[in-house]
Amino acid sequence: MKTRSLLVVLLVAVLGLAAWIARGPLDRTDGLPIGMITDEEEDEASAIEPADVDIEGIDRIRGAGRTVEAAPPESKPIPDGAPVGSDFTAVEESPLAVPEGTVVIGRLRGGDGEPVEGGELEMKAQGRAQVKQLRTDPSGRFAVAVGVHGDVTLAASAKGVGRSMDLAVFLPEGQATDVGELRLVGAEVIRGHVRFPNGEPLPGIYLNARAADPLAAPGLRLASAESNADGSFEMTALAPGLFDFEAAGDEGLPILGESSIRAGEERAVLTVDVALLTVSCVNDAGETVPMKGLELSNVLDGEPGEDDDIGSTRRGWSTGKKSFELFVQPQRSYMIQAHDAELRFYFAYLEGDLTAGTHEVALRPDPPTLGAIKVSVPSGSLDGEARISLVQIQRDGQDVQGTLLVGEGEPGAAFLEMRGLVPGTYALTAAVTGSDWIALKDPERTFELSPGASEEFRMETYTGGRVELVVEHEGSVRDEKTRAAVQIRRAGDPEWSEARLHSKRGRGNVFGSRIWIDGTVARSVVLEPGSYSLRVDAKGYLASEVDVTIEPRAATPLNLTLLEN
């Protein structure tokens, strides 16, 4: 009995030893069984950052978004190049909400390894560029839906932190892609002062800098700063190399000077040829009153130069202050106007001899040198929601701005008034909007406005019918870039005139005399009852003419197809 028991024990031991030998290296690590690890390996493992979660194979909760759960440690090996050491703060990670669509997932860290709070993701694909704002969790992770897919070059940046290297990735459409960690670095700085041409410090000017080398090393390639009270400024976390600088006031007028500064410069000096205006409203009693609204108009005199804006430029602000600072270009003419809480208007006209530097500008009520115009129609001419609208007003061939007042008189009558106009030769075009059938007989006027004068124009209306026009071209390819000119000629008249096109029903704004050749955009022209010829002409196409008869308060749909020339 004892012999049999001993044989059984020996047999079990032999079988167990054979099984352990058969498993061999599959269950051993450097000669140690699974579950055991050396002290050195434990120290190294504790210093390795947890790997980013690979979204492939992870369950997603669809609906308002997707949630990526933290994977168990053994679900993914530590990637090559993962940061090792204690140069970053360990943060407990929570599930990451992933939106629908094409999504980029990643993690932002600074050069010191610390998580970065927020930033921007720049992407370029197939000639398109897109910038997305990033919201990160405490560990620096983000998930953002993007409007590009396929082969994409992307980089992340954060003001004052730095910019990552460009990363080429493939984004499958409609799927989420984890791009891993993006390190934001940039060691260069630019410090300096902004000055007027006379050497005085220039405060409150906005500086924008762009790297001249598009392939610069990591670091911010776009940076901005505002000069302090002493004119000083600082930009940090920049890429190395040369930066092109521009300066602008907060109202966005193109005022500056351009300059180039190399990153690392600590004593840069930017000289900006600009005028800083401190504007206030002064009433007839000499008291400064708070302004509720302020407008600046850039008035072009003579022939525009290459650096001039096309037409006039107007900027507006809402303010309750007694003074307001504006940056403008010197050697130009400006109209500044404001109103107080009781809608009293104040004006100042600055001639073209404005010099660089600081200036105090007091706006006064209705200066005697400024004029006004008024456009009206007879009582009973308009009905419903119909109103008089000023399509365009020009002074000496350039668009101008003034204070536009729109008022109602008797039922069915309307007028508009524009004040604060400097002397000169004017041309205006008015129109009726808000009506399907009513239009002005003679909506254009040319006149000379004398200093302090007021001109009034009383215009006649008519009730007519309208042509509803849609233009397309031969072929199935949509032409999105070409517009056709529309002309009208009444039966018996020798000359063609430009049509004044409205929205389809004639109620909206006047869109000029041109229409898109796409087969979808509809425009209308309101005409007096009678017979007309309508002509549509566009570059690269044969002109098309058609005769139409207009009946009172009737619409005539007209679809024209242009043939290629």
Secondary structure in CASP SS format (residue, H / E / C, confidence):
PFRMAT SS
TARGET T0000
AUTHOR 0000-0000-0000
METHOD secondary structure of the structure
MODEL  1
M C 1.00
K H 1.00
T H 1.00
R H 1.00
S H 1.00
L H 1.00
L H 1.00
V H 1.00
V H 1.00
L H 1.00
L H 1.00
V H 1.00
A H 1.00
V H 1.00
L H 1.00
G H 1.00
L H 1.00
A H 1.00
A H 1.00
W H 1.00
I H 1.00
A H 1.00
R H 1.00
G H 1.00
P H 1.00
L H 1.00
D H 1.00
R E 1.00
T E 1.00
D C 1.00
G C 1.00
L E 1.00
P E 1.00
I C 1.00
G C 1.00
M C 1.00
I C 1.00
T C 1.00
D H 1.00
E H 1.00
E H 1.00
E H 1.00
D H 1.00
E H 1.00
A H 1.00
S H 1.00
A C 1.00
I E 1.00
E C 1.00
P C 1.00
A C 1.00
D C 1.00
V C 1.00
D C 1.00
I C 1.00
E C 1.00
G C 1.00
I C 1.00
D C 1.00
R C 1.00
I C 1.00
R C 1.00
G C 1.00
A C 1.00
G C 1.00
R E 1.00
T E 1.00
V E 1.00
E C 1.00
A C 1.00
A C 1.00
P C 1.00
P H 1.00
E H 1.00
S H 1.00
K C 1.00
P C 1.00
I C 1.00
P C 1.00
D C 1.00
G C 1.00
A C 1.00
P C 1.00
V E 1.00
G C 1.00
S C 1.00
D C 1.00
F C 1.00
T C 1.00
A C 1.00
V C 1.00
E C 1.00
E C 1.00
S C 1.00
P C 1.00
L E 1.00
A E 1.00
V E 1.00
P C 1.00
E C 1.00
G C 1.00
T C 1.00
V E 1.00
V E 1.00
I E 1.00
G E 1.00
R E 1.00
L E 1.00
R E 1.00
G E 1.00
G C 1.00
D C 1.00
G C 1.00
E C 1.00
P E 1.00
V C 1.00
E C 1.00
G C 1.00
G E 1.00
E E 1.00
L E 1.00
E E 1.00
M E 1.00
K E 1.00
A E 1.00
Q C 1.00
G C 1.00
R E 1.00
A E 1.00
Q E 1.00
V E 1.00
K E 1.00
Q E 1.00
L E 1.00
R C 1.00
T C 1.00
D C 1.00
P C 1.00
S C 1.00
G C 1.00
R E 1.00
F E 1.00
A E 1.00
V E 1.00
A E 1.00
V C 1.00
G C 1.00
V C 1.00
H C 1.00
G E 1.00
D E 1.00
V E 1.00
T E 1.00
L E 1.00
A E 1.00
A E 1.00
S E 1.00
A E 1.00
K C 1.00
G C 1.00
V C 1.00
G E 1.00
R E 1.00
S C 1.00
M C 1.00
D C 1.00
L E 1.00
A E 1.00
V E 1.00
F E 1.00
L E 1.00
P C 1.00
E C 1.00
G C 1.00
Q C 1.00
A E 1.00
T E 1.00
D E 1.00
V E 1.00
G E 1.00
E E 1.00
L E 1.00
R E 1.00
L E 1.00
V E 1.00
G C 1.00
A C 1.00
E E 1.00
V E 1.00
I E 1.00
R E 1.00
G E 1.00
H E 1.00
V E 1.00
R E 1.00
F C 1.00
P C 1.00
N C 1.00
G C 1.00
E C 1.00
P E 1.00
L C 1.00
P C 1.00
G C 1.00
I C 1.00
Y E 1.00
L E 1.00
N E 1.00
A E 1.00
R E 1.00
A E 1.00
A C 1.00
D C 1.00
P C 1.00
L C 1.00
A C 1.00
A C 1.00
P C 1.00
G C 1.00
L E 1.00
R C 1.00
L E 1.00
A E 1.00
S E 1.00
A E 1.00
E E 1.00
S C 1.00
N C 1.00
A C 1.00
D C 1.00
G C 1.00
S E 1.00
F E 1.00
E E 1.00
M E 1.00
T E 1.00
A E 1.00
L E 1.00
A C 1.00
P C 1.00
G C 1.00
L E 1.00
F E 1.00
D E 1.00
F E 1.00
E E 1.00
A E 1.00
A E 1.00
G C 1.00
D C 1.00
E C 1.00
G C 1.00
L C 1.00
P C 1.00
I C 1.00
L C 1.00
G C 1.00
E E 1.00
S E 1.00
S E 1.00
I E 1.00
R E 1.00
A C 1.00
G C 1.00
E C 1.00
E C 1.00
R C 1.00
A E 1.00
V E 1.00
L E 1.00
T E 1.00
V C 1.00
D C 1.00
V C 1.00
A E 1.00
L E 1.00
L E 1.00
T E 1.00
V E 1.00
S E 1.00
C E 1.00
V E 1.00
N C 1.00
D C 1.00
A C 1.00
G C 1.00
E C 1.00
T E 1.00
V E 1.00
P C 1.00
M C 1.00
K C 1.00
G E 1.00
L E 1.00
E E 1.00
L E 1.00
S E 1.00
N E 1.00
V E 1.00
L C 1.00
D C 1.00
G C 1.00
E C 1.00
P C 1.00
G C 1.00
E C 1.00
D C 1.00
D C 1.00
D C 1.00
I C 1.00
G C 1.00
S C 1.00
T E 1.00
R E 1.00
R E 1.00
G E 1.00
W E 1.00
S E 1.00
T C 1.00
G C 1.00
K C 1.00
K C 1.00
S C 1.00
F E 1.00
E E 1.00
L E 1.00
F E 1.00
V E 1.00
Q C 1.00
P C 1.00
Q C 1.00
R C 1.00
S E 1.00
Y E 1.00
M E 1.00
I E 1.00
Q E 1.00
A E 1.00
H E 1.00
D C 1.00
A C 1.00
E C 1.00
L C 1.00
R C 1.00
F E 1.00
Y E 1.00
F E 1.00
A E 1.00
Y E 1.00
L E 1.00
E C 1.00
G C 1.00
D C 1.00
L C 1.00
T C 1.00
A C 1.00
G E 1.00
T E 1.00
H E 1.00
E E 1.00
V E 1.00
A E 1.00
L E 1.00
R E 1.00
P E 1.00
D C 1.00
P C 1.00
P C 1.00
T C 1.00
L C 1.00
G E 1.00
A E 1.00
I E 1.00
K E 1.00
V E 1.00
S E 1.00
V C 1.00
P C 1.00
S C 1.00
G C 1.00
S C 1.00
L C 1.00
D C 1.00
G C 1.00
E C 1.00
A C 1.00
R E 1.00
I E 1.00
S E 1.00
L E 1.00
V E 1.00
Q E 1.00
I E 1.00
Q E 1.00
R E 1.00
D C 1.00
G C 1.00
Q E 1.00
D E 1.00
V C 1.00
Q C 1.00
G C 1.00
T E 1.00
L E 1.00
L E 1.00
V E 1.00
G E 1.00
E E 1.00
G C 1.00
E C 1.00
P C 1.00
G C 1.00
A C 1.00
A E 1.00
F E 1.00
L E 1.00
E E 1.00
M E 1.00
R E 1.00
G E 1.00
L E 1.00
V C 1.00
P C 1.00
G E 1.00
T E 1.00
Y E 1.00
A E 1.00
L E 1.00
T E 1.00
A E 1.00
A E 1.00
V E 1.00
T E 1.00
G C 1.00
S C 1.00
D C 1.00
W C 1.00
I E 1.00
A E 1.00
L E 1.00
K C 1.00
D C 1.00
P C 1.00
E E 1.00
R E 1.00
T E 1.00
F E 1.00
E E 1.00
L E 1.00
S C 1.00
P C 1.00
G C 1.00
A C 1.00
S E 1.00
E E 1.00
E E 1.00
F E 1.00
R E 1.00
M C 1.00
E C 1.00
T E 1.00
Y E 1.00
T E 1.00
G C 1.00
G E 1.00
R E 1.00
V E 1.00
E E 1.00
L E 1.00
V E 1.00
V E 1.00
E E 1.00
H E 1.00
E C 1.00
G C 1.00
S C 1.00
V C 1.00
R C 1.00
D C 1.00
E C 1.00
K C 1.00
T C 1.00
R E 1.00
A E 1.00
A E 1.00
V E 1.00
Q E 1.00
I E 1.00
R E 1.00
R E 1.00
A C 1.00
G C 1.00
D C 1.00
P C 1.00
E C 1.00
W C 1.00
S E 1.00
E E 1.00
A C 1.00
R C 1.00
L C 1.00
H E 1.00
S C 1.00
K C 1.00
R C 1.00
G C 1.00
R C 1.00
G C 1.00
N C 1.00
V C 1.00
F C 1.00
G C 1.00
S C 1.00
R E 1.00
I E 1.00
W E 1.00
I C 1.00
D C 1.00
G C 1.00
T C 1.00
V C 1.00
A E 1.00
R E 1.00
S E 1.00
V E 1.00
V E 1.00
L E 1.00
E C 1.00
P C 1.00
G E 1.00
S E 1.00
Y E 1.00
S E 1.00
L E 1.00
R E 1.00
V E 1.00
D E 1.00
A C 1.00
K C 1.00
G C 1.00
Y E 1.00
L C 1.00
A C 1.00
S E 1.00
E E 1.00
V E 1.00
D E 1.00
V E 1.00
T E 1.00
I E 1.00
E C 1.00
P C 1.00
R C 1.00
A C 1.00
A E 1.00
T E 1.00
P E 1.00
L E 1.00
N E 1.00
L E 1.00
T E 1.00
L E 1.00
L C 1.00
E E 1.00
N C 1.00
END
